[in-house]
Amino acid sequence: MLSRLLDDVSETATGRMVAIRGRRQVGKSRLVEMFCEQAGTPAIYFQATRRRSAALEIEAFGALAARSLGPAGAVLAAADFRTWDGVLAAVADAVNQPTIVVIDELPWLIEQDPAVEGALQTAWDRHLRRSPVLVILIGSDLAMMDALSEYGRPLYDRARIMAVAPLAPSEAAALLPYSAPDVLDAYLVVGGFPNLVSALARARNLQSFLRAELADPTSPIIVAGERALAAEFPPDAHARAVLDAIGAGQREHKNIASASGIGGASLERSLEILIDKQVVARRTPYSTEPGGRRSRYH
């Protein structure tokens, strides 16, 4: 899909925009890095830094763009940009051949500066879509990335949405030297995340893999979940406690409240956040009346 979009940019000399979403550690950034390496065109790959001020982010993006565009970026190197639409407009004016512009961890930029969405829309409508650029927006916050394409949001109907999913069981099987039943057992543990599947492929079996990984406090199988919780959920969401309860088998609202020690409005808010982030699903049996507390959480 990315190659086709870049071909469209080359043929029409006009811009294309795609938003890529997916869970952390699923391979979104690596996918785009490899695409940029193989594309044979100039590429600006910018990764946002969480909680860095908007002014510093704009300055860093402008400096990176100046270096990445070579001679065409000379005008950027001499400029002092104060706004996102300003620096993106300057990039659009500077490019003279098909160019890839990547903004990784877009939700972090929006978290720090909510005006980024509107600035992207302004720069796109006035400058980028008229220039030979492929704009790639990447984010791990599924709820926020999905919201980009909602009606009424600044980027509505401007960016294609591309989802990068974990490896399917059949794809994991192609990488694992195990029998089919052992592959399915392993898949239930690693969930199809490429770095975990690769690490598992180097182990003798699932048991030896788990012994080695769980003995290492820096192992991806331990820290990936912790980092996702820290990055996507505010502390007052009580995400860890509620997920612990649901993961231990509690399915009903009252049982989750009892197991987590969280109840009332706090539990309702936590469940809504977890559902919005697509970490928990709420299912209602067909035999129950809507709006009751017969829902099951998974």
C-alpha positions in Angstrom: 0.0 0.0 0.0 2.8 2.4 0.9 4.6 1.7 -2.4 1.4 2.3 -4.4 0.8 5.6 -2.6 4.4 6.7 -3.3 3.9 5.7 -7.0 0.8 7.9 -7.0 2.8 10.8 -5.6 5.4 10.4 -8.3 2.9 10.1 -11.2 0.7 13.1 -10.1 3.3 15.3 -8.3 0.6 15.7 -5.6 0.5 14.7 -2.0 -0.9 11.6 -0.3 -1.5 11.0 3.5 -1.8 7.8 5.4 -2.3 7.2 9.1 -0.8 3.9 10.5 -2.1 2.5 13.8 -1.3 -0.6 15.7 -0.3 -1.8 19.2 3.1 -1.0 20.6 5.9 -3.4 19.5 3.8 -4.7 16.5 6.3 -3.3 14.0 4.8 -0.1 12.7 8.0 2.0 12.9 10.1 -0.8 11.6 7.8 -1.3 8.6 8.0 2.4 7.7 11.8 2.5 8.3 12.3 -0.3 5.9 10.0 1.3 3.4 12.0 4.5 3.6 15.3 2.7 3.2 14.0 0.9 0.1 12.1 3.7 -1.6 15.1 5.5 -3.1 13.6 8.9 -2.4 14.4 11.6 0.3 12.7 10.9 3.6 12.2 12.9 6.7 11.6 10.5 9.6 10.6 12.4 12.8 9.8 10.7 16.1 8.1 12.8 18.7 9.4 12.9 22.2 6.8 12.7 24.9 6.3 15.7 27.1 8.8 17.8 25.2 7.5 21.3 24.5 5.8 22.1 21.2 8.5 24.8 20.5 11.3 22.2 20.9 9.5 19.6 18.8 9.0 22.1 15.9 12.7 23.2 16.1 13.8 19.5 16.1 11.5 18.7 13.1 12.8 21.7 11.1 16.5 20.8 11.8 15.8 17.2 10.8 14.0 18.2 7.6 16.9 20.5 6.7 19.4 17.7 7.0 17.2 15.1 5.3 16.5 17.2 2.2 20.1 17.9 1.3 20.6 21.0 -0.8 16.9 21.6 -1.1 16.7 21.9 2.7 19.2 24.8 2.9 16.3 27.3 3.2 15.0 25.4 6.2 18.3 25.4 8.0 18.3 29.2 8.0 14.7 29.6 9.2 13.3 30.0 12.7 9.9 28.2 12.8 7.3 28.9 15.5 4.3 26.8 14.3 3.7 23.4 12.8 1.8 24.7 9.8 4.7 27.0 9.1 7.5 24.4 9.2 5.3 21.9 7.2 4.5 24.6 4.6 8.3 25.3 4.2 8.9 21.6 3.7 6.2 21.4 1.0 7.8 24.4 -0.8 11.3 23.0 -0.5 10.8 19.5 -2.0 11.5 19.2 -5.7 11.0 15.4 -6.0 8.9 12.7 -4.4 9.6 12.8 -0.7 8.4 10.9 2.3 7.5 12.8 5.5 7.0 10.6 8.6 5.7 11.7 12.0 6.0 8.9 14.4 4.1 8.8 17.8 1.7 11.5 16.6 -0.5 11.0 19.7 2.3 12.3 21.8 2.4 15.5 19.8 -1.3 15.9 20.1 -1.2 15.2 23.8 1.4 18.0 24.2 -0.2 20.4 21.8 -3.8 19.8 20.7 -3.5 22.4 18.0 -1.2 19.9 16.0 -4.3 18.3 14.3 -5.5 21.7 13.0 -2.0 22.7 12.0 -1.7 19.5 9.9 -5.0 20.1 8.3 -4.0 23.7 7.4 -0.6 22.6 6.0 -2.1 19.8 4.1 -4.9 21.8 2.5 -2.8 24.8 1.6 0.6 23.2 0.8 1.4 19.5 1.2 -1.4 18.1 -1.0 -0.1 20.2 -3.9 3.5 19.0 -3.4 5.0 15.5 -4.2 5.0 14.3 -0.6 3.8 11.1 1.0 2.9 12.0 4.6 2.9 9.0 7.0 1.4 9.5 10.5 2.1 6.7 13.0 0.6 6.1 16.4 0.1 3.4 19.0 -2.8 4.9 20.8 -5.6 3.1 18.9 -8.4 5.3 20.2 -6.7 8.5 19.3 -5.6 7.3 15.8 -9.1 6.0 15.0 -10.5 9.4 16.1 -8.3 11.2 13.5 -10.7 10.0 10.8 -13.9 10.8 12.5 -16.3 13.3 11.0 -15.7 16.8 12.3 -12.0 16.2 13.1 -9.5 18.3 11.2 -8.0 15.3 9.2 -11.4 13.8 8.4 -11.4 12.4 4.8 -7.8 13.4 4.2 -5.7 10.5 5.4 -6.1 6.8 4.5 -6.1 4.5 7.6 -3.7 1.6 7.6 -3.7 -0.9 10.5 -0.7 -3.0 11.3 -1.8 -6.1 13.2 0.3 -8.7 15.1 1.4 -11.7 13.1 -1.3 -14.3 12.5 -0.8 -17.8 13.8 0.1 -19.0 10.3 2.7 -16.3 10.0 4.2 -17.1 13.4 4.2 -20.8 12.3 6.4 -19.9 9.3 9.0 -18.5 11.8 8.8 -21.2 14.5 10.4 -24.6 14.2 7.6 -26.2 16.1 4.7 -28.6 15.5 1.3 -27.1 14.8 -0.1 -27.7 18.4 3.1 -26.2 19.9 2.8 -23.2 17.6 -0.7 -22.5 18.9 0.4 -22.9 22.5 3.3 -20.5 21.9 1.0 -18.0 20.1 -1.2 -17.8 23.1 1.9 -16.6 25.1 3.6 -14.2 22.6 0.4 -12.9 20.9 2.0 -12.6 17.4 4.4 -9.7 18.3 7.3 -10.0 15.9 10.1 -9.4 18.4 8.7 -12.0 20.8 8.2 -14.5 18.0 11.7 -14.0 16.8 13.1 -14.5 20.4 10.9 -17.6 20.7 12.3 -19.0 17.5 15.8 -19.0 19.0 14.7 -21.0 22.0 14.5 -24.8 22.2 10.8 -24.7 23.3 8.2 -22.5 24.9 9.1 -23.5 28.4 12.8 -22.7 28.1 11.8 -19.4 26.4 9.6 -18.4 29.4 12.2 -19.5 32.0 14.8 -17.2 30.4 12.5 -14.3 29.7 10.7 -14.2 33.0 14.1 -14.2 34.8 15.1 -11.1 33.0 13.3 -7.9 34.3 14.2 -6.1 31.1 12.6 -8.8 28.8 10.2 -7.4 26.2 7.6 -9.9 27.4 7.6 -8.1 30.8 8.3 -4.4 29.9 6.1 -4.1 26.7 2.9 -4.3 28.7 4.2 -2.1 31.4 5.3 0.6 28.9 1.9 0.4 27.1 0.1 1.0 30.3 2.4 3.9 31.3 2.1 5.5 27.8 -1.6 5.1 27.1 -3.4 5.2 30.5 -3.5 8.0 33.1 -2.8 6.8 36.7 -6.3 7.6 37.8 -7.7 5.1 35.3 -6.6 2.2 37.5 -5.9 0.2 34.4 -3.5 -2.3 36.0 -5.8 -3.3 38.8 -8.9 -3.7 36.5 -6.9 -5.6 33.9 -5.5 -7.9 36.6 -9.1 -8.7 37.7 -10.4 -9.3 34.2 -7.2 -11.3 33.3 -7.7 -13.5 36.3 -11.2 -14.5 35.0 -13.6 -12.0 36.5 -16.2 -11.2 33.9 -19.0 -9.4 35.7 -19.0 -5.9 37.0 -19.5 -6.7 40.6 -16.8 -9.4 40.6 -14.3 -7.0 38.9 -15.1 -4.4 41.6 -14.5 -6.9 44.3 -11.3 -8.3 42.9 -9.8 -4.9 42.0 -10.9 -3.0 45.1 -12.3 -0.3 42.8 -16.0 0.5 42.5 -18.6 3.1 41.7 -17.8 5.9 39.3 -14.0 5.1 39.3 -14.6 1.6 38.0 -17.1 2.8 35.4 -14.5 5.4 34.2 -11.7 2.8 34.1 -13.8 0.3 32.1 -14.9 3.0 29.6 -11.2 4.0 29.1 -10.1 0.4 28.6 -12.9 -0.2 26.1 -12.2 3.0 24.3 -8.5 2.0 24.0 -9.6 -1.4 22.6 -7.9 -3.3 25.5 -11.2 -4.6 27.0 -14.4 -5.6 25.2 -17.9 -5.5 26.7 -20.2 -8.2 25.6 -23.9 -8.4 26.5 -25.7 -11.8 26.4 -28.6 -11.8 23.9 -31.0 -12.9 26.6 -30.6 -9.8 28.8 -32.3 -6.4 28.7 -30.1 -3.6 27.3 -28.7 -1.1 29.8 -28.5 -3.6 32.7 -25.4 -4.9 34.5 -25.4 -8.2 32.8 -22.5 -7.3 30.6 -19.4 -9.5 30.5 -15.9 -8.0 30.2 -13.1 -9.7 28.3 
